[in-house]
């Protein structure tokens, strides 16, 4: 399995969701996470914490 994240402006989000559903072989998965950004000397550092669901 590969995790793919894309940041983009969508003129029609519903059509993109429909296409993703068409291409997927499984149901969507909701991943709850919190990102914290720290300013460092060169750029920024991101700490991502995932909420565990049982």
mmCIF entry with sequence, helices, sheets and N, C-alpha, C, O atoms, coordinates in Angstrom:
data_MODEL
# 
_entry.id   MODEL 
# 
_entity.id                         1 
_entity.type                       polymer 
_entity.pdbx_number_of_molecules   1 
# 
_entity_poly.entity_id                      1 
_entity_poly.type                           'polypeptide(L)' 
_entity_poly.nstd_linkage                   no 
_entity_poly.nstd_monomer                   no 
_entity_poly.pdbx_seq_one_letter_code       
;(UNK)(UNK)(UNK)(UNK)(UNK)(UNK)(UNK)(UNK)(UNK)(UNK)(UNK)(UNK)(UNK)(UNK)(UNK)(UNK)
(UNK)(UNK)(UNK)(UNK)(UNK)(UNK)(UNK)(UNK)(UNK)(UNK)(UNK)(UNK)(UNK)(UNK)(UNK)(UNK)
(UNK)(UNK)(UNK)(UNK)(UNK)(UNK)(UNK)(UNK)(UNK)(UNK)(UNK)(UNK)(UNK)(UNK)(UNK)(UNK)
(UNK)(UNK)(UNK)(UNK)(UNK)(UNK)
;
_entity_poly.pdbx_seq_one_letter_code_can   XXXXXXXXXXXXXXXXXXXXXXXXXXXXXXXXXXXXXXXXXXXXXXXXXXXXXX 
_entity_poly.pdbx_strand_id                 A 
# 
loop_
_entity_poly_seq.entity_id 
_entity_poly_seq.num 
_entity_poly_seq.mon_id 
_entity_poly_seq.hetero 
1 1  UNK n 
1 2  UNK n 
1 3  UNK n 
1 4  UNK n 
1 5  UNK n 
1 6  UNK n 
1 7  UNK n 
1 8  UNK n 
1 9  UNK n 
1 10 UNK n 
1 11 UNK n 
1 12 UNK n 
1 13 UNK n 
1 14 UNK n 
1 15 UNK n 
1 16 UNK n 
1 17 UNK n 
1 18 UNK n 
1 19 UNK n 
1 20 UNK n 
1 21 UNK n 
1 22 UNK n 
1 23 UNK n 
1 24 UNK n 
1 25 UNK n 
1 26 UNK n 
1 27 UNK n 
1 28 UNK n 
1 29 UNK n 
1 30 UNK n 
1 31 UNK n 
1 32 UNK n 
1 33 UNK n 
1 34 UNK n 
1 35 UNK n 
1 36 UNK n 
1 37 UNK n 
1 38 UNK n 
1 39 UNK n 
1 40 UNK n 
1 41 UNK n 
1 42 UNK n 
1 43 UNK n 
1 44 UNK n 
1 45 UNK n 
1 46 UNK n 
1 47 UNK n 
1 48 UNK n 
1 49 UNK n 
1 50 UNK n 
1 51 UNK n 
1 52 UNK n 
1 53 UNK n 
1 54 UNK n 
# 
_struct_asym.id          A 
_struct_asym.entity_id   1 
# 
_struct_conf.conf_type_id            HELX_P 
_struct_conf.id                      HELX_P1 
_struct_conf.pdbx_PDB_helix_id       AA1 
_struct_conf.beg_label_comp_id       UNK 
_struct_conf.beg_label_asym_id       A 
_struct_conf.beg_label_seq_id        13 
_struct_conf.pdbx_beg_PDB_ins_code   ? 
_struct_conf.end_label_comp_id       UNK 
_struct_conf.end_label_asym_id       A 
_struct_conf.end_label_seq_id        23 
_struct_conf.pdbx_end_PDB_ins_code   ? 
_struct_conf.beg_auth_comp_id        UNK 
_struct_conf.beg_auth_asym_id        A 
_struct_conf.beg_auth_seq_id         13 
_struct_conf.end_auth_comp_id        UNK 
_struct_conf.end_auth_asym_id        A 
_struct_conf.end_auth_seq_id         23 
_struct_conf.pdbx_PDB_helix_class    1 
_struct_conf.details                 ? 
_struct_conf.pdbx_PDB_helix_length   11 
# 
_struct_conf_type.id          HELX_P 
_struct_conf_type.criteria    ? 
_struct_conf_type.reference   ? 
# 
_struct_sheet.id               AA1 
_struct_sheet.type             ? 
_struct_sheet.number_strands   2 
_struct_sheet.details          ? 
# 
_struct_sheet_order.sheet_id     AA1 
_struct_sheet_order.range_id_1   1 
_struct_sheet_order.range_id_2   2 
_struct_sheet_order.offset       ? 
_struct_sheet_order.sense        anti-parallel 
# 
loop_
_struct_sheet_range.sheet_id 
_struct_sheet_range.id 
_struct_sheet_range.beg_label_comp_id 
_struct_sheet_range.beg_label_asym_id 
_struct_sheet_range.beg_label_seq_id 
_struct_sheet_range.pdbx_beg_PDB_ins_code 
_struct_sheet_range.end_label_comp_id 
_struct_sheet_range.end_label_asym_id 
_struct_sheet_range.end_label_seq_id 
_struct_sheet_range.pdbx_end_PDB_ins_code 
_struct_sheet_range.beg_auth_comp_id 
_struct_sheet_range.beg_auth_asym_id 
_struct_sheet_range.beg_auth_seq_id 
_struct_sheet_range.end_auth_comp_id 
_struct_sheet_range.end_auth_asym_id 
_struct_sheet_range.end_auth_seq_id 
AA1 1 UNK A 33 ? UNK A 39 ? UNK A 33 UNK A 39 
AA1 2 UNK A 44 ? UNK A 50 ? UNK A 44 UNK A 50 
# 
loop_
_atom_site.group_PDB 
_atom_site.id 
_atom_site.type_symbol 
_atom_site.label_atom_id 
_atom_site.label_alt_id 
_atom_site.label_comp_id 
_atom_site.label_asym_id 
_atom_site.label_entity_id 
_atom_site.label_seq_id 
_atom_site.pdbx_PDB_ins_code 
_atom_site.Cartn_x 
_atom_site.Cartn_y 
_atom_site.Cartn_z 
_atom_site.occupancy 
_atom_site.B_iso_or_equiv 
_atom_site.pdbx_formal_charge 
_atom_site.auth_seq_id 
_atom_site.auth_comp_id 
_atom_site.auth_asym_id 
_atom_site.auth_atom_id 
_atom_site.pdbx_PDB_model_num 
ATOM 1   N N  . UNK A 1 1  ? 0.846   -1.182 0.000  1.00 0.00 ? 1  UNK A N  1 
ATOM 2   C CA . UNK A 1 1  ? 0.000   0.000  0.000  1.00 0.00 ? 1  UNK A CA 1 
ATOM 3   C C  . UNK A 1 1  ? 0.887   1.238  0.000  1.00 0.00 ? 1  UNK A C  1 
ATOM 4   O O  . UNK A 1 1  ? 1.926   1.265  0.660  1.00 0.00 ? 1  UNK A O  1 
ATOM 5   N N  . UNK A 1 2  ? 0.480   2.251  -0.732 1.00 0.00 ? 2  UNK A N  1 
ATOM 6   C CA . UNK A 1 2  ? 1.237   3.498  -0.803 1.00 0.00 ? 2  UNK A CA 1 
ATOM 7   C C  . UNK A 1 2  ? 0.342   4.649  -0.359 1.00 0.00 ? 2  UNK A C  1 
ATOM 8   O O  . UNK A 1 2  ? -0.807  4.764  -0.788 1.00 0.00 ? 2  UNK A O  1 
ATOM 9   N N  . UNK A 1 3  ? 0.884   5.491  0.498  1.00 0.00 ? 3  UNK A N  1 
ATOM 10  C CA . UNK A 1 3  ? 0.173   6.681  0.951  1.00 0.00 ? 3  UNK A CA 1 
ATOM 11  C C  . UNK A 1 3  ? 0.552   7.836  0.033  1.00 0.00 ? 3  UNK A C  1 
ATOM 12  O O  . UNK A 1 3  ? 1.735   8.124  -0.152 1.00 0.00 ? 3  UNK A O  1 
ATOM 13  N N  . UNK A 1 4  ? -0.438  8.490  -0.536 1.00 0.00 ? 4  UNK A N  1 
ATOM 14  C CA . UNK A 1 4  ? -0.182  9.616  -1.427 1.00 0.00 ? 4  UNK A CA 1 
ATOM 15  C C  . UNK A 1 4  ? -0.929  10.831 -0.899 1.00 0.00 ? 4  UNK A C  1 
ATOM 16  O O  . UNK A 1 4  ? -2.130  10.766 -0.637 1.00 0.00 ? 4  UNK A O  1 
ATOM 17  N N  . UNK A 1 5  ? -0.215  11.933 -0.744 1.00 0.00 ? 5  UNK A N  1 
ATOM 18  C CA . UNK A 1 5  ? -0.830  13.182 -0.319 1.00 0.00 ? 5  UNK A CA 1 
ATOM 19  C C  . UNK A 1 5  ? -0.582  14.226 -1.387 1.00 0.00 ? 5  UNK A C  1 
ATOM 20  O O  . UNK A 1 5  ? 0.539   14.386 -1.871 1.00 0.00 ? 5  UNK A O  1 
ATOM 21  N N  . UNK A 1 6  ? -1.632  14.931 -1.748 1.00 0.00 ? 6  UNK A N  1 
ATOM 22  C CA . UNK A 1 6  ? -1.523  15.975 -2.757 1.00 0.00 ? 6  UNK A CA 1 
ATOM 23  C C  . UNK A 1 6  ? -2.188  17.234 -2.212 1.00 0.00 ? 6  UNK A C  1 
ATOM 24  O O  . UNK A 1 6  ? -3.300  17.183 -1.685 1.00 0.00 ? 6  UNK A O  1 
ATOM 25  N N  . UNK A 1 7  ? -1.505  18.354 -2.344 1.00 0.00 ? 7  UNK A N  1 
ATOM 26  C CA . UNK A 1 7  ? -2.092  19.637 -1.968 1.00 0.00 ? 7  UNK A CA 1 
ATOM 27  C C  . UNK A 1 7  ? -2.361  20.395 -3.257 1.00 0.00 ? 7  UNK A C  1 
ATOM 28  O O  . UNK A 1 7  ? -1.436  20.709 -4.005 1.00 0.00 ? 7  UNK A O  1 
ATOM 29  N N  . UNK A 1 8  ? -3.628  20.687 -3.513 1.00 0.00 ? 8  UNK A N  1 
ATOM 30  C CA . UNK A 1 8  ? -3.984  21.367 -4.757 1.00 0.00 ? 8  UNK A CA 1 
ATOM 31  C C  . UNK A 1 8  ? -5.298  22.109 -4.590 1.00 0.00 ? 8  UNK A C  1 
ATOM 32  O O  . UNK A 1 8  ? -6.139  21.728 -3.776 1.00 0.00 ? 8  UNK A O  1 
ATOM 33  N N  . UNK A 1 9  ? -5.465  23.161 -5.358 1.00 0.00 ? 9  UNK A N  1 
ATOM 34  C CA . UNK A 1 9  ? -6.736  23.868 -5.419 1.00 0.00 ? 9  UNK A CA 1 
ATOM 35  C C  . UNK A 1 9  ? -7.621  23.127 -6.412 1.00 0.00 ? 9  UNK A C  1 
ATOM 36  O O  . UNK A 1 9  ? -7.210  22.873 -7.544 1.00 0.00 ? 9  UNK A O  1 
ATOM 37  N N  . UNK A 1 10 ? -8.820  22.784 -5.995 1.00 0.00 ? 10 UNK A N  1 
ATOM 38  C CA . UNK A 1 10 ? -9.743  22.049 -6.863 1.00 0.00 ? 10 UNK A CA 1 
ATOM 39  C C  . UNK A 1 10 ? -10.951 22.912 -7.186 1.00 0.00 ? 10 UNK A C  1 
ATOM 40  O O  . UNK A 1 10 ? -11.597 23.457 -6.291 1.00 0.00 ? 10 UNK A O  1 
ATOM 41  N N  . UNK A 1 11 ? -11.245 23.030 -8.457 1.00 0.00 ? 11 UNK A N  1 
ATOM 42  C CA . UNK A 1 11 ? -12.446 23.761 -8.868 1.00 0.00 ? 11 UNK A CA 1 
ATOM 43  C C  . UNK A 1 11 ? -13.696 22.920 -8.623 1.00 0.00 ? 11 UNK A C  1 
ATOM 44  O O  . UNK A 1 11 ? -14.773 23.459 -8.367 1.00 0.00 ? 11 UNK A O  1 
ATOM 45  N N  . UNK A 1 12 ? -13.549 21.596 -8.703 1.00 0.00 ? 12 UNK A N  1 
ATOM 46  C CA . UNK A 1 12 ? -14.691 20.699 -8.524 1.00 0.00 ? 12 UNK A CA 1 
ATOM 47  C C  . UNK A 1 12 ? -14.280 19.500 -7.659 1.00 0.00 ? 12 UNK A C  1 
ATOM 48  O O  . UNK A 1 12 ? -14.001 18.426 -8.193 1.00 0.00 ? 12 UNK A O  1 
ATOM 49  N N  . UNK A 1 13 ? -14.241 19.671 -6.329 1.00 0.00 ? 13 UNK A N  1 
ATOM 50  C CA . UNK A 1 13 ? -13.817 18.592 -5.439 1.00 0.00 ? 13 UNK A CA 1 
ATOM 51  C C  . UNK A 1 13 ? -14.663 17.327 -5.572 1.00 0.00 ? 13 UNK A C  1 
ATOM 52  O O  . UNK A 1 13 ? -14.144 16.222 -5.410 1.00 0.00 ? 13 UNK A O  1 
ATOM 53  N N  . UNK A 1 14 ? -15.947 17.469 -5.861 1.00 0.00 ? 14 UNK A N  1 
ATOM 54  C CA . UNK A 1 14 ? -16.813 16.291 -5.972 1.00 0.00 ? 14 UNK A CA 1 
ATOM 55  C C  . UNK A 1 14 ? -16.392 15.381 -7.121 1.00 0.00 ? 14 UNK A C  1 
ATOM 56  O O  . UNK A 1 14 ? -16.465 14.159 -6.997 1.00 0.00 ? 14 UNK A O  1 
ATOM 57  N N  . UNK A 1 15 ? -15.954 15.957 -8.231 1.00 0.00 ? 15 UNK A N  1 
ATOM 58  C CA . UNK A 1 15 ? -15.526 15.118 -9.356 1.00 0.00 ? 15 UNK A CA 1 
ATOM 59  C C  . UNK A 1 15 ? -14.234 14.383 -9.026 1.00 0.00 ? 15 UNK A C  1 
ATOM 60  O O  . UNK A 1 15 ? -14.032 13.252 -9.468 1.00 0.00 ? 15 UNK A O  1 
ATOM 61  N N  . UNK A 1 16 ? -13.356 15.020 -8.250 1.00 0.00 ? 16 UNK A N  1 
ATOM 62  C CA . UNK A 1 16 ? -12.108 14.363 -7.843 1.00 0.00 ? 16 UNK A CA 1 
ATOM 63  C C  . UNK A 1 16 ? -12.413 13.225 -6.875 1.00 0.00 ? 16 UNK A C  1 
ATOM 64  O O  . UNK A 1 16 ? -11.820 12.152 -6.982 1.00 0.00 ? 16 UNK A O  1 
ATOM 65  N N  . UNK A 1 17 ? -13.323 13.439 -5.937 1.00 0.00 ? 17 UNK A N  1 
ATOM 66  C CA . UNK A 1 17 ? -13.727 12.375 -5.011 1.00 0.00 ? 17 UNK A CA 1 
ATOM 67  C C  . UNK A 1 17 ? -14.330 11.204 -5.762 1.00 0.00 ? 17 UNK A C  1 
ATOM 68  O O  . UNK A 1 17 ? -14.043 10.049 -5.449 1.00 0.00 ? 17 UNK A O  1 
ATOM 69  N N  . UNK A 1 18 ? -15.164 11.491 -6.751 1.00 0.00 ? 18 UNK A N  1 
ATOM 70  C CA . UNK A 1 18 ? -15.791 10.427 -7.540 1.00 0.00 ? 18 UNK A CA 1 
ATOM 71  C C  . UNK A 1 18 ? -14.736 9.627  -8.300 1.00 0.00 ? 18 UNK A C  1 
ATOM 72  O O  . UNK A 1 18 ? -14.830 8.403  -8.377 1.00 0.00 ? 18 UNK A O  1 
ATOM 73  N N  . UNK A 1 19 ? -13.738 10.302 -8.859 1.00 0.00 ? 19 UNK A N  1 
ATOM 74  C CA . UNK A 1 19 ? -12.678 9.612  -9.602 1.00 0.00 ? 19 UNK A CA 1 
ATOM 75  C C  . UNK A 1 19 ? -11.827 8.771  -8.659 1.00 0.00 ? 19 UNK A C  1 
ATOM 76  O O  . UNK A 1 19 ? -11.448 7.652  -9.005 1.00 0.00 ? 19 UNK A O  1 
ATOM 77  N N  . UNK A 1 20 ? -11.522 9.291  -7.477 1.00 0.00 ? 20 UNK A N  1 
ATOM 78  C CA . UNK A 1 20 ? -10.748 8.531  -6.494 1.00 0.00 ? 20 UNK A CA 1 
ATOM 79  C C  . UNK A 1 20 ? -11.500 7.269  -6.086 1.00 0.00 ? 20 UNK A C  1 
ATOM 80  O O  . UNK A 1 20 ? -10.904 6.199  -5.963 1.00 0.00 ? 20 UNK A O  1 
ATOM 81  N N  . UNK A 1 21 ? -12.803 7.395  -5.876 1.00 0.00 ? 21 UNK A N  1 
ATOM 82  C CA . UNK A 1 21 ? -13.630 6.238  -5.519 1.00 0.00 ? 21 UNK A CA 1 
ATOM 83  C C  . UNK A 1 21 ? -13.628 5.211  -6.642 1.00 0.00 ? 21 UNK A C  1 
ATOM 84  O O  . UNK A 1 21 ? -13.554 4.009  -6.390 1.00 0.00 ? 21 UNK A O  1 
ATOM 85  N N  . UNK A 1 22 ? -13.708 5.683  -7.878 1.00 0.00 ? 22 UNK A N  1 
ATOM 86  C CA . UNK A 1 22 ? -13.697 4.795  -9.049 1.00 0.00 ? 22 UNK A CA 1 
ATOM 87  C C  . UNK A 1 22 ? -12.373 4.025  -9.154 1.00 0.00 ? 22 UNK A C  1 
ATOM 88  O O  . UNK A 1 22 ? -12.367 2.850  -9.523 1.00 0.00 ? 22 UNK A O  1 
ATOM 89  N N  . UNK A 1 23 ? -11.269 4.678  -8.832 1.00 0.00 ? 23 UNK A N  1 
ATOM 90  C CA . UNK A 1 23 ? -9.945  4.065  -8.968 1.00 0.00 ? 23 UNK A CA 1 
ATOM 91  C C  . UNK A 1 23 ? -9.551  3.196  -7.777 1.00 0.00 ? 23 UNK A C  1 
ATOM 92  O O  . UNK A 1 23 ? -8.644  2.370  -7.886 1.00 0.00 ? 23 UNK A O  1 
ATOM 93  N N  . UNK A 1 24 ? -10.226 3.376  -6.641 1.00 0.00 ? 24 UNK A N  1 
ATOM 94  C CA . UNK A 1 24 ? -9.851  2.669  -5.414 1.00 0.00 ? 24 UNK A CA 1 
ATOM 95  C C  . UNK A 1 24 ? -10.486 1.286  -5.336 1.00 0.00 ? 24 UNK A C  1 
ATOM 96  O O  . UNK A 1 24 ? -11.591 1.054  -5.827 1.00 0.00 ? 24 UNK A O  1 
ATOM 97  N N  . UNK A 1 25 ? -9.753  0.382  -4.707 1.00 0.00 ? 25 UNK A N  1 
ATOM 98  C CA . UNK A 1 25 ? -10.280 -0.972 -4.501 1.00 0.00 ? 25 UNK A CA 1 
ATOM 99  C C  . UNK A 1 25 ? -10.768 -1.168 -3.068 1.00 0.00 ? 25 UNK A C  1 
ATOM 100 O O  . UNK A 1 25 ? -11.117 -2.284 -2.683 1.00 0.00 ? 25 UNK A O  1 
ATOM 101 N N  . UNK A 1 26 ? -10.795 -0.092 -2.272 1.00 0.00 ? 26 UNK A N  1 
ATOM 102 C CA . UNK A 1 26 ? -11.245 -0.200 -0.884 1.00 0.00 ? 26 UNK A CA 1 
ATOM 103 C C  . UNK A 1 26 ? -12.015 1.057  -0.491 1.00 0.00 ? 26 UNK A C  1 
ATOM 104 O O  . UNK A 1 26 ? -12.038 2.053  -1.215 1.00 0.00 ? 26 UNK A O  1 
ATOM 105 N N  . UNK A 1 27 ? -12.640 0.977  0.673  1.00 0.00 ? 27 UNK A N  1 
ATOM 106 C CA . UNK A 1 27 ? -13.390 2.114  1.203  1.00 0.00 ? 27 UNK A CA 1 
ATOM 107 C C  . UNK A 1 27 ? -12.415 3.182  1.706  1.00 0.00 ? 27 UNK A C  1 
ATOM 108 O O  . UNK A 1 27 ? -11.269 2.867  2.027  1.00 0.00 ? 27 UNK A O  1 
ATOM 109 N N  . UNK A 1 28 ? -12.855 4.433  1.778  1.00 0.00 ? 28 UNK A N  1 
ATOM 110 C CA . UNK A 1 28 ? -11.989 5.489  2.315  1.00 0.00 ? 28 UNK A CA 1 
ATOM 111 C C  . UNK A 1 28 ? -11.652 5.226  3.776  1.00 0.00 ? 28 UNK A C  1 
ATOM 112 O O  . UNK A 1 28 ? -12.432 4.611  4.504  1.00 0.00 ? 28 UNK A O  1 
ATOM 113 N N  . UNK A 1 29 ? -10.498 5.693  4.192  1.00 0.00 ? 29 UNK A N  1 
ATOM 114 C CA . UNK A 1 29 ? -10.059 5.562  5.577  1.00 0.00 ? 29 UNK A CA 1 
ATOM 115 C C  . UNK A 1 29 ? -9.833  6.958  6.129  1.00 0.00 ? 29 UNK A C  1 
ATOM 116 O O  . UNK A 1 29 ? -9.139  7.770  5.517  1.00 0.00 ? 29 UNK A O  1 
ATOM 117 N N  . UNK A 1 30 ? -10.422 7.238  7.289  1.00 0.00 ? 30 UNK A N  1 
ATOM 118 C CA . UNK A 1 30 ? -10.223 8.533  7.937  1.00 0.00 ? 30 UNK A CA 1 
ATOM 119 C C  . UNK A 1 30 ? -9.021  8.416  8.858  1.00 0.00 ? 30 UNK A C  1 
ATOM 120 O O  . UNK A 1 30 ? -8.978  7.551  9.733  1.00 0.00 ? 30 UNK A O  1 
ATOM 121 N N  . UNK A 1 31 ? -8.054  9.284  8.656  1.00 0.00 ? 31 UNK A N  1 
ATOM 122 C CA . UNK A 1 31 ? -6.842  9.299  9.473  1.00 0.00 ? 31 UNK A CA 1 
ATOM 123 C C  . UNK A 1 31 ? -6.826  10.620 10.228 1.00 0.00 ? 31 UNK A C  1 
ATOM 124 O O  . UNK A 1 31 ? -6.702  11.685 9.624  1.00 0.00 ? 31 UNK A O  1 
ATOM 125 N N  . UNK A 1 32 ? -6.950  10.550 11.548 1.00 0.00 ? 32 UNK A N  1 
ATOM 126 C CA . UNK A 1 32 ? -6.930  11.765 12.366 1.00 0.00 ? 32 UNK A CA 1 
ATOM 127 C C  . UNK A 1 32 ? -5.501  12.007 12.825 1.00 0.00 ? 32 UNK A C  1 
ATOM 128 O O  . UNK A 1 32 ? -4.843  11.110 13.354 1.00 0.00 ? 32 UNK A O  1 
ATOM 129 N N  . UNK A 1 33 ? -5.033  13.226 12.616 1.00 0.00 ? 33 UNK A N  1 
ATOM 130 C CA . UNK A 1 33 ? -3.657  13.553 12.954 1.00 0.00 ? 33 UNK A CA 1 
ATOM 131 C C  . UNK A 1 33 ? -3.551  15.009 13.363 1.00 0.00 ? 33 UNK A C  1 
ATOM 132 O O  . UNK A 1 33 ? -4.397  15.834 13.016 1.00 0.00 ? 33 UNK A O  1 
ATOM 133 N N  . UNK A 1 34 ? -2.497  15.311 14.108 1.00 0.00 ? 34 UNK A N  1 
ATOM 134 C CA . UNK A 1 34 ? -2.197  16.677 14.507 1.00 0.00 ? 34 UNK A CA 1 
ATOM 135 C C  . UNK A 1 34 ? -0.775  16.988 14.070 1.00 0.00 ? 34 UNK A C  1 
ATOM 136 O O  . UNK A 1 34 ? 0.155   16.252 14.400 1.00 0.00 ? 34 UNK A O  1 
ATOM 137 N N  . UNK A 1 35 ? -0.606  18.069 13.334 1.00 0.00 ? 35 UNK A N  1 
ATOM 138 C CA . UNK A 1 35 ? 0.721   18.497 12.899 1.00 0.00 ? 35 UNK A CA 1 
ATOM 139 C C  . UNK A 1 35 ? 1.149   19.694 13.731 1.00 0.00 ? 35 UNK A C  1 
ATOM 140 O O  . UNK A 1 35 ? 0.380   20.637 13.915 1.00 0.00 ? 35 UNK A O  1 
ATOM 141 N N  . UNK A 1 36 ? 2.383   19.654 14.236 1.00 0.00 ? 36 UNK A N  1 
ATOM 142 C CA . UNK A 1 36 ? 2.977   20.768 14.959 1.00 0.00 ? 36 UNK A CA 1 
ATOM 143 C C  . UNK A 1 36 ? 4.242   21.165 14.217 1.00 0.00 ? 36 UNK A C  1 
ATOM 144 O O  . UNK A 1 36 ? 5.095   20.320 13.945 1.00 0.00 ? 36 UNK A O  1 
ATOM 145 N N  . UNK A 1 37 ? 4.368   22.443 13.890 1.00 0.00 ? 37 UNK A N  1 
ATOM 146 C CA . UNK A 1 37 ? 5.527   22.926 13.145 1.00 0.00 ? 37 UNK A CA 1 
ATOM 147 C C  . UNK A 1 37 ? 6.446   23.711 14.067 1.00 0.00 ? 37 UNK A C  1 
ATOM 148 O O  . UNK A 1 37 ? 5.993   24.521 14.876 1.00 0.00 ? 37 UNK A O  1 
ATOM 149 N N  . UNK A 1 38 ? 7.742   23.459 13.933 1.00 0.00 ? 38 UNK A N  1 
ATOM 150 C CA . UNK A 1 38 ? 8.764   24.157 14.699 1.00 0.00 ? 38 UNK A CA 1 
ATOM 151 C C  . UNK A 1 38 ? 9.676   24.884 13.721 1.00 0.00 ? 38 UNK A C  1 
ATOM 152 O O  . UNK A 1 38 ? 10.086  24.328 12.703 1.00 0.00 ? 38 UNK A O  1 
ATOM 153 N N  . UNK A 1 39 ? 9.985   26.126 14.043 1.00 0.00 ? 39 UNK A N  1 
ATOM 154 C CA . UNK A 1 39 ? 10.923  26.874 13.215 1.00 0.00 ? 39 UNK A CA 1 
ATOM 155 C C  . UNK A 1 39 ? 12.334  26.450 13.617 1.00 0.00 ? 39 UNK A C  1 
ATOM 156 O O  . UNK A 1 39 ? 12.699  26.504 14.791 1.00 0.00 ? 39 UNK A O  1 
ATOM 157 N N  . UNK A 1 40 ? 13.110  26.034 12.640 1.00 0.00 ? 40 UNK A N  1 
ATOM 158 C CA . UNK A 1 40 ? 14.501  25.635 12.877 1.00 0.00 ? 40 UNK A CA 1 
ATOM 159 C C  . UNK A 1 40 ? 15.405  26.494 12.000 1.00 0.00 ? 40 UNK A C  1 
ATOM 160 O O  . UNK A 1 40 ? 14.921  27.265 11.171 1.00 0.00 ? 40 UNK A O  1 
ATOM 161 N N  . UNK A 1 41 ? 16.692  26.363 12.180 1.00 0.00 ? 41 UNK A N  1 
ATOM 162 C CA . UNK A 1 41 ? 17.649  27.210 11.470 1.00 0.00 ? 41 UNK A CA 1 
ATOM 163 C C  . UNK A 1 41 ? 17.431  27.200 9.955  1.00 0.00 ? 41 UNK A C  1 
ATOM 164 O O  . UNK A 1 41 ? 17.470  28.254 9.320  1.00 0.00 ? 41 UNK A O  1 
ATOM 165 N N  . UNK A 1 42 ? 17.205  26.041 9.383  1.00 0.00 ? 42 UNK A N  1 
ATOM 166 C CA . UNK A 1 42 ? 17.032  25.925 7.930  1.00 0.00 ? 42 UNK A CA 1 
ATOM 167 C C  . UNK A 1 42 ? 15.667  25.330 7.630  1.00 0.00 ? 42 UNK A C  1 
ATOM 168 O O  . UNK A 1 42 ? 15.540  24.111 7.512  1.00 0.00 ? 42 UNK A O  1 
ATOM 169 N N  . UNK A 1 43 ? 14.644  26.166 7.504  1.00 0.00 ? 43 UNK A N  1 
ATOM 170 C CA . UNK A 1 43 ? 13.305  25.687 7.160  1.00 0.00 ? 43 UNK A CA 1 
ATOM 171 C C  . UNK A 1 43 ? 12.433  25.485 8.377  1.00 0.00 ? 43 UNK A C  1 
ATOM 172 O O  . UNK A 1 43 ? 12.428  26.302 9.299  1.00 0.00 ? 43 UNK A O  1 
ATOM 173 N N  . UNK A 1 44 ? 11.699  24.395 8.373  1.00 0.00 ? 44 UNK A N  1 
ATOM 174 C CA . UNK A 1 44 ? 10.823  24.085 9.504  1.00 0.00 ? 44 UNK A CA 1 
ATOM 175 C C  . UNK A 1 44 ? 10.774  22.578 9.702  1.00 0.00 ? 44 UNK A C  1 
ATOM 176 O O  . UNK A 1 44 ? 11.012  21.799 8.779  1.00 0.00 ? 44 UNK A O  1 
ATOM 177 N N  . UNK A 1 45 ? 10.462  22.197 10.916 1.00 0.00 ? 45 UNK A N  1 
ATOM 178 C CA . UNK A 1 45 ? 10.382  20.793 11.302 1.00 0.00 ? 45 UNK A CA 1 
ATOM 179 C C  . UNK A 1 45 ? 8.930   20.497 11.643 1.00 0.00 ? 45 UNK A C  1 
ATOM 180 O O  . UNK A 1 45 ? 8.288   21.254 12.372 1.00 0.00 ? 45 UNK A O  1 
ATOM 181 N N  . UNK A 1 46 ? 8.419   19.399 11.114 1.00 0.00 ? 46 UNK A N  1 
ATOM 182 C CA . UNK A 1 46 ? 7.021   19.040 11.370 1.00 0.00 ? 46 UNK A CA 1 
ATOM 183 C C  . UNK A 1 46 ? 6.975   17.766 12.204 1.00 0.00 ? 46 UNK A C  1 
ATOM 184 O O  . UNK A 1 46 ? 7.611   16.767 11.869 1.00 0.00 ? 46 UNK A O  1 
ATOM 185 N N  . UNK A 1 47 ? 6.220   17.812 13.286 1.00 0.00 ? 47 UNK A N  1 
ATOM 186 C CA . UNK A 1 47 ? 5.943   16.629 14.095 1.00 0.00 ? 47 UNK A CA 1 
ATOM 187 C C  . UNK A 1 47 ? 4.502   16.246 13.828 1.00 0.00 ? 47 UNK A C  1 
ATOM 188 O O  . UNK A 1 47 ? 3.594   17.039 14.074 1.00 0.00 ? 47 UNK A O  1 
ATOM 189 N N  . UNK A 1 48 ? 4.282   15.039 13.328 1.00 0.00 ? 48 UNK A N  1 
ATOM 190 C CA . UNK A 1 48 ? 2.931   14.568 13.025 1.00 0.00 ? 48 UNK A CA 1 
ATOM 191 C C  . UNK A 1 48 ? 2.582   13.459 14.012 1.00 0.00 ? 48 UNK A C  1 
ATOM 192 O O  . UNK A 1 48 ? 3.287   12.454 14.110 1.00 0.00 ? 48 UNK A O  1 
ATOM 193 N N  . UNK A 1 49 ? 1.479   13.655 14.745 1.00 0.00 ? 49 UNK A N  1 
ATOM 194 C CA . UNK A 1 49 ? 1.009   12.674 15.719 1.00 0.00 ? 49 UNK A CA 1 
ATOM 195 C C  . UNK A 1 49 ? -0.325  12.131 15.223 1.00 0.00 ? 49 UNK A C  1 
ATOM 196 O O  . UNK A 1 49 ? -1.257  12.890 14.957 1.00 0.00 ? 49 UNK A O  1 
ATOM 197 N N  . UNK A 1 50 ? -0.407  10.807 15.103 1.00 0.00 ? 50 UNK A N  1 
ATOM 198 C CA . UNK A 1 50 ? -1.621  10.154 14.646 1.00 0.00 ? 50 UNK A CA 1 
ATOM 199 C C  . UNK A 1 50 ? -2.468  9.739  15.837 1.00 0.00 ? 50 UNK A C  1 
ATOM 200 O O  . UNK A 1 50 ? -1.948  9.229  16.829 1.00 0.00 ? 50 UNK A O  1 
ATOM 201 N N  . UNK A 1 51 ? -3.774  9.959  15.738 1.00 0.00 ? 51 UNK A N  1 
ATOM 202 C CA . UNK A 1 51 ? -4.707  9.494  16.758 1.00 0.00 ? 51 UNK A CA 1 
ATOM 203 C C  . UNK A 1 51 ? -4.945  8.011  16.517 1.00 0.00 ? 51 UNK A C  1 
ATOM 204 O O  . UNK A 1 51 ? -5.288  7.602  15.408 1.00 0.00 ? 51 UNK A O  1 
ATOM 205 N N  . UNK A 1 52 ? -4.763  7.218  17.548 1.00 0.00 ? 52 UNK A N  1 
ATOM 206 C CA . UNK A 1 52 ? -4.931  5.775  17.417 1.00 0.00 ? 52 UNK A CA 1 
ATOM 207 C C  . UNK A 1 52 ? -6.402  5.431  17.596 1.00 0.00 ? 52 UNK A C  1 
ATOM 208 O O  . UNK A 1 52 ? -7.028  5.838  18.575 1.00 0.00 ? 52 UNK A O  1 
ATOM 209 N N  . UNK A 1 53 ? -6.949  4.679  16.648 1.00 0.00 ? 53 UNK A N  1 
ATOM 210 C CA . UNK A 1 53 ? -8.336  4.222  16.777 1.00 0.00 ? 53 UNK A CA 1 
ATOM 211 C C  . UNK A 1 53 ? -8.339  2.707  16.879 1.00 0.00 ? 53 UNK A C  1 
ATOM 212 O O  . UNK A 1 53 ? -7.636  2.013  16.146 1.00 0.00 ? 53 UNK A O  1 
ATOM 213 N N  . UNK A 1 54 ? -9.140  2.218  17.799 1.00 0.00 ? 54 UNK A N  1 
ATOM 214 C CA . UNK A 1 54 ? -9.197  0.761  18.031 1.00 0.00 ? 54 UNK A CA 1 
ATOM 215 C C  . UNK A 1 54 ? -10.555 0.242  17.626 1.00 0.00 ? 54 UNK A C  1 
ATOM 216 O O  . UNK A 1 54 ? -10.817 -0.956 17.739 1.00 0.00 ? 54 UNK A O  1 
# 
